Amino acid sequence: MFQSFFPNPKWFFISLVIWASICIGFWYGLGDQLGTWLGFELPLEDAEPVLGLGHFISADFIWFYLYFFITLTLFGLVWIWLSPHEWQMWSIFGTALILFSTYFSVQVSVAINTWRRPFFDNIQAAFSEQGSVTAEELYDLIIIFGEIAFLAVIVFVLTRFFVSHYIFRWRMAMNEFYASKWTQLRQVEGAAQRVQEDTMRFAGIMEGLGVSLVDAFMTLVAFLPVLWSLSQYVTELPIIGSIASPLFYAAIFWSIFGTMLMAVVGIKLPGLEFKNQRVEAAYRKELVYGEDHEDRALPLTLSELFGNVRKNYFRLYFHYMYFNVARSFYLQADNLFAYIILIPTIVAGTITFGILQQILTAFGQVSNSFQYLINSWPTIVELISVYKRLQSFERVLHDKPQVHMDRQYQKGSDGG
């Protein structure tokens, strides 16, 4: 799955995480000093944010583009030198391009969040005092929003187009790898299905899930500093009282709580999804044999195999039922959580309507990023089941025994 597309996958991803952590830490620790030393006129911390498209061509953004390009190019060139790979241009530099475009998309959200304060503050002022805000001022702000939104659409469409090609190249790499090992793999039950259908499903799931994961991570990188900065307007939390950076810690606590809750209530789902694929494969295999052999696919055998399918589906429905109950209750509570923690600040009247909108948006972005597992759990479960099937498929290449679950359903497919 991975070695067909990435050079030495284990160490590639470990080194990618380490290198990314170092680069991010250096950026937030010494990035401004280095940028100033190189001649970039970076804005002061208390400077007014730039509205509109100018946000993306300011000095600090140009410096970031250069920093990103240099660090990712160094990482890619080192891996090309250490471990040349047929698909390295797609797997290394294609991944880098997806990371950059995703980060840029997140910055579009940051630009829109910056726009919210003057727009909603003007609306509040217009409601409070007649004639204090002109129609032209509001029209100008709406035009600025339109410019940002237009840029967001272009970036989104181009990113999805590239990601679709990137994922299909990954599927091509898997297909070529499995085809080259076909003499060994053809003996595995359902080998044709795994090469065709499972690689297709794996690629399809990764197209959505992988981009969502990168987007969640990039959103955290972009919005955590924003939420930390906005915490200065919130003086206390309900029950807890005054603490430093209350919004920041409240978002982390709430998101970790939800993630742990979903992990506990959904712990059985990956195994059941994997079993579901096994019993479906056993039933389908018997039907295929029945097309060519009169002594196969007899009513009694089909009834037993379909009984296994029914039993597993009913178990799956039951476990998804209480998982969906917990997930739905949490997501409904999540809609109110930010308002609840802001009630003391709202009552005290220490923030404007524009700042409130900024806080709610930033809190929601950070909270949703931390809740990646919650929002994507059903898809993650499906990916795990496909991964297990392909993993057991690849064990044949390394002469490794099948895992217990796979052996159990191998017997079931034989009618045992």
N, C-alpha and C positions, 0 to 999 in steps of 0.2 A: 504493500500500500504506500509506504513512504520511501523505501530505498529505490523504488523505480523512478521517483521524481526528484528527491532531494539527495545531495551528497552526504553519505554517512549520517543518516537522520538523527540518531541519538545525540551525537556530539554537535551536530548542526544546530538543533533546537536549544540544547543546553548553552552553547556559546552565544546563540542569538539572544536568549534571555539575559545572560550575564552582560553581554555587550550593550544591550538596550538599557539595562539598569545603570550601567556605568555612564552611558551617554546622557540619560535623563538626569541622573544625580549631578553630573558635571554641569549640565545646562542650567539647572535651578540653583546650583551652588556658585559657579564661577562664569556662567554664560554671559551675563551682563558685563562683567569686568573685561572678559576677553573680547567681546564685541566692541566695547568702547575703545580698547587698546588698538583694535584693527581699524578704527576710524568710523564706526557706525554711530550716528547720533541717536542713541536710544532714549526714549521718553522717561521722565522721572516717574517714580511710583505714584505720586499724587497728581500727575498730569491728567487732563481731561481725555477720555478715550476718543478715538477717531470713529466717526459714524460713516456708514456706507462702505463703498468699495475701497476707499482709501485705507481702510483697516487692513487690507491684504497686501498693500504695497508700502506700508510704513517701514521705517528703518529696522525696527525689531523683527518684523516678519521677513524682510530680505535677509537679515542676518541668520534667522532660523532656517530659511531655505538652504542657504550655503552650508550651514552646520550639518543639517540633515543629509545633504548630498555628499559631503566629505566623509562623514562617519559611516554611512551605508556603503559608499563606494569602497572604502578601506576594508570593511567586513566582507564584501563580495569578492574583491580581488584576492584576499587571503585565502578564502575557501576555494576559489578557482585554482589557485596555486597548490593548495594542499591536497585537494581531492577533485580533480576534473570530472565533470559529469555531463552526459549527453543533454540533459534538460536544464543545465545550470542557468542559462539566461532567463528562462521562465521561472524556475524555482527560487532563484536568489534575487535577481533584479526585478522580476515580476512581483514577488512578494514585497520588495521595497517600494515599488510603485503603488501597490494596494495600500500599504501602510501610510504612504504620503497622502494619497487621495482621500483616505478615510480621515486622517488628521485634518486635512483641509476642509472636509465636510463638517467636521466637528467645530472648526473655527467659524464656519458659516453660522452655526447655532450660537456660538459665543457672540458674533457680531449682531445677530438678531436680539440676543439677550441684552446687549449694550444699548440697542435702539429702544428697548422697552421703557427705560427710565424716562428719557425726555418726552416720549410720546404720551405715556400714561400720566406723567406729572403735568403735562399741558392739559390733558383732559380733566384732571382734578382741578387745575387752576381755572379752567373755563367754567366748570360747575360751581366753583366757589365765588368767583367774581366775574360778572358779565363784562366782556370787552377786554379782559386781560390777555386773551389769546386770539390771534387772528386766524381766519380760515387758511390763509396762505401758509402759515407755519405748520398747520396740521397736514396740508396737502404736500408740502415739502418733505415732511417726515414719512408720509405714505409712499412718495416716490422713492425715497431712500430704501424703504423696506422692499419695494418692488425690484430695485436693482439687486439687492442681496438675494431675494427669492429667485430671481432669474438666474443668477450665478449658481445658486443651490441646485436648481433643476439641471443645468448643464453638467455640473460636476457629478451629480447623481447618475445621470444617464450614461455618461462616459465611463464612470467607475463600474457600473453594472455590466456594460458592454465588455470592458476589459476582463472583469472577474469571470464572466461566462466563458470567454476564450481561455483564460488561465485554468479554470477548473476542467474544461474539456481536454486541455493538454495534459493535465494530471491523469485524467481517465485514459488518454492515449498511452501515456507512459505505463500505467498499470496493465493495460491490455497487451502492450508489446512484451512486457515482462512475463506475464502469465502465459502468453502464446509461446514464448521461447522455452518455457518449462513444461509445455503441454504433455510431453511423454510421461512425465512424473505425475502431473496433476490430473490427468484424464481418469485415473483409477478412483479418484475421490468421488463419493456420492454427490450428485448435483454439480459436478465441475463446470458444465456448460452454463448453468444458471448463475454460478458465482462469478464467472468471468464476464458474463454479459449483464445480468440484472444487478448483482450486488455491487459491481464497480460503478454501474450507472447510478444506483441509489446512493452509494457513498459519495460520488461526485456531486450529485444533486443536493444532498444534505449539507455537504461542506460548503457549497456555494452560498447558501443562506446562513448557516450556522457559523462558518468561519468568519465571514464579513461582520456578522453581529458581534462576535467575540472581539475582533479587532476594534470595532466601533465602540464597544463598551469600555475597552481599555483606554482608547484614545480620548473618550469622553471624560473618563476619570482624570487623565493627565491634564486636560484642558479646563475642566470645571471645578476640580478640587481647590485650586488656588482662588477661583472666583468665589466659591462658597466660603472659603476661609476669610477672604476680604469682606464679603457681605456680612459676616458674623459680627462685625463691629457695630452694626445697627441693632442687634438683638442683645438685650441686657440680661435676660433671664429666661429660664424654661419653667413650665408648670411643674410643681412638686419639687423638682431638683433645686430651683433657684438660680443664682448667678454662678456661671462657670465660664472659663475662657473658651472662645470659639464654639459657642453652643450649637450652631447650625451644623458645623463640620462633624462634631462628635455625635450629634443626634442622627444624622444621615447614615453614618457608619454603623451605629448601634442598631438602627431599625433594619438596615439592609442585611447585616450579618444575622440578625434574629430570623428574618424571613428566609434567608438561604439555608440556615440550619434546620428550620421547620420543614421546608420542602425536601431537604435531603433525608430527613428522618421518615416522613410520611410516604416518600416515593422510593424507598430503598429496594423494594421488591420488584419494581417495574422493569428495570433492565433485564433481569433474569427471565421474567415472564415473556418479554418481547423476544428474547433469544429462543426460548422454548417454542414460542409461537411460530417462528421461522422454521424450526426443525420439524414440528408436526405437520405444518403446511407442505414442507418439502417431501416428507414421507408419503403423504396423501397424493400429491401431484405425481411423484415417481411411480406409484402403483398404477395410477390412471394411464401414464405414458406407456408402461409395460403392457397394460391391457389392450392398447391399440394393436400390438403385434403378436401377443400370445393369448390364446384362449383360456389358459389355465391361470391367468393373472387378472387382477381387478374383479375378483368374484364378489358378489353382494355382501357376504359375511365379512370378508377382509376389508372392503371399503367402509362398511358400517363401523368396524372397530377403529379404523384409522380416522374416519370423520368424527367418531366419538372422542378421540384424543383432541382433535381440533376444537370441538365444541367445549370440552372440559376446560381447555386452556383459555379460550376466549371468555368464558364465563368468569373464570378466576381473574382475568385481566380487567374485565368490566367492573368487578367488585373492588379491586384495588385502585382503579382509576376513579371510582366513585368517591371514596373518602379523600383521595389525593386532590381531586377537583374541588371538594368542599373546603379543605384547608386552604388551597390556593386562592379560591374565589373570596373567602373571608379575608384573607390577608390583603389581596389587591384592593378590595373595597375599603378596608381600613387605611390602606396606603393613600387613598384619595383624600383623606381627612387629616392624616398625621401631621403634615406640614402646617396646616391651619391651626391645629391644636397647640403645637409648640410655639406658634406665633401669637396666640391670644393675649398673653401679658403685654407683648410689645405693641400689638394693635390697640389694645385698650389704653395703654400709656400715650398713644399718639406720637411716638418717636420716629416713625417712618412715613414716607409719602406713598401714594398709590403706585408710583413708578418703581420705587425700591421694593415694595411688596411683590410686584410682578417679577422683578429680577430674582428675588429670593425664591419665590415659588418655582420659577423655571430652573434655576441652578440646582435647587434642592431635588427637583424631579429628575433632572439629568443625572446627578450623582447617584440618587437612590435607584434609578432604573439600571444604571451601569452595574452597581453592586448586586442588583437583583437579576443578573444575567441568567443564573441557574434557574430561578423561578420562572422567568418568562420563556425560557427555551427548554425547559425540562422534558416535555413530550418529544421534542425533536432530538434532544440529547439521548433519550432512551432508545429511539429508533436508530440513531447513529451507533450506539454501543452494541446493539444487536447485530447490525451489519458488520461492524468491526470484529466482533467475536466470530462471525461466520467466516470472514476472510482470514482472520488469524488462524483458525483451525485449518483452513485451506492451505495456508502457507507452512504449517507445521510439517506437512508432508515433505517439503523441500529440504528441511533440516533434520529429518528423521526423528522428530520429537513425538512423544505419545500425545494423543488427543486428551483434552481436559475431561474431567469426570462428566460434566453436563453433556458434552458432545458424544461421549461413549454411550451414555444412557440413551440418548435419542437415536444413535446409530442402531442400537438394538431394537428400538421401537420401530424404526423404518423397515427392519427385516421381519417385523411381525412378532418379535420376542417380547 
